[in-house]
């Protein structure tokens, strides 16, 4: 058969245009999957922040570990452990410690013939933050721990039916069970509801034994960065939910060094350059003592070393990893925002840049109006702008608090950035609609407005 016009006849020879790998019959993918692996890692799981580690690797949390162990000790005596509330900033060991203790108790319980386990659910990672989806997720995870099928569909079945099946599994398979409810404040539920979804969930779980749904000793561990979530509990829930509180404070740089040193064996001998642990800890301390970010950063630095074919992780690898993490995190957060949300956040970042990371909402709104006028955009109300900025807060870019005093002694919001302000501004500036903003000129306007307050 002759070739069509414009087609080259098949010579039967391998295509070498894209490189030599085709000549040897191996694709790029095959060469990576089948080739010898050169890596700086010995056990990469140790620098995966989701790995449950033994308590010997946990540093600076003896007080919290002891409090958790005393609570869980009741399980071994056939009693119900008290509910716990673990609170403090992100990356301070809340989930890490309680899972480590629960794992140890599980081992001891098995030796005593006690069917004990724990079920951990992070509500922030769920695609829907409703009560119905939360109960379904708890049931799904509990069924996995029990080794049975979770035969309840996500939709088309009432929440009560989901509760009923969950309690059946709990009662049939466990003598004692702990639900670890991580980032529970994300479980907000439907807009306009009388109480947040987490309040209704806690009410049900706190009364499950008294209402004789199960004979299992069932308790909860709530993990949150925002202990004030209790202010939104329904009065019935507040009455029946009475946890023991355990506080977790930020790690300082020296504590982060100790934490990272206890993960050094994730790498091969001599695969970490002097000073690498210290610079990773310094970056972690800048991120409010977040050990999770520090561990992830150390792993990312190792990955960069691997991609470069290097056998030693250097401080330059750490710096590259940190730059990439910051940029990617901020890009992920702000990349999909509408232009009005970007303008609102840009105004807040401009103010924070001139005010040590803090942005009073009256000044932010003044700058926002200037940005809208310069971009020929509609000007929204201050309430809407505040709402747009607070939306960024749900992704961890900033936090807000309501204060009084200043600005004619009125009550107003102050936004405090938790991500580097410069990275936020750089990322927002990638939007061509925001590239012509006169940053220096507006900086002078911000300074004047702040000095007038």
Secondary structure, 3 states (H helix, E strand, C coil): CCCCCCCCCCCCCCCCCCCHHHCCCCCHHHHHHHCCCCCCECCHHHHCCCCCCCHHHCCCCHHHHHHHHHHHHHHHCCCCCCCEEEEECCCCCHHHHHHHHHHHHHHHHHHCCCCEEEEEEEHHHCCCCCHHHHHHHHHHHHHHHHCCCCCCCCCCCCHHHHHHHHHHHHHHHCCEEEEEEECHHHCCCCCCCCCCHHHHHHHHHHCCCCCCCCCCEEEEEEEECCHHHHHHCCHHHHHHCCCEEEEECCCCHHHHHHHHHCCHHHECCCCECCCHHHHHHHHHHHCCCCHHHHHHHHHHHHHHHHHHCCCCECHHHHHHHHHHHHHHHHHHHHCCCCHHHHHHHHHHHHHHHCCCCEEEHHHHHHHHHHHHHHHCCCCCCHHHHHHHHHHHHCCCCEEEEEECCCCCCCCEEEEEECCCHHHHHHHHCCCHHHCCCCHHHHHHHHHHHHHHC
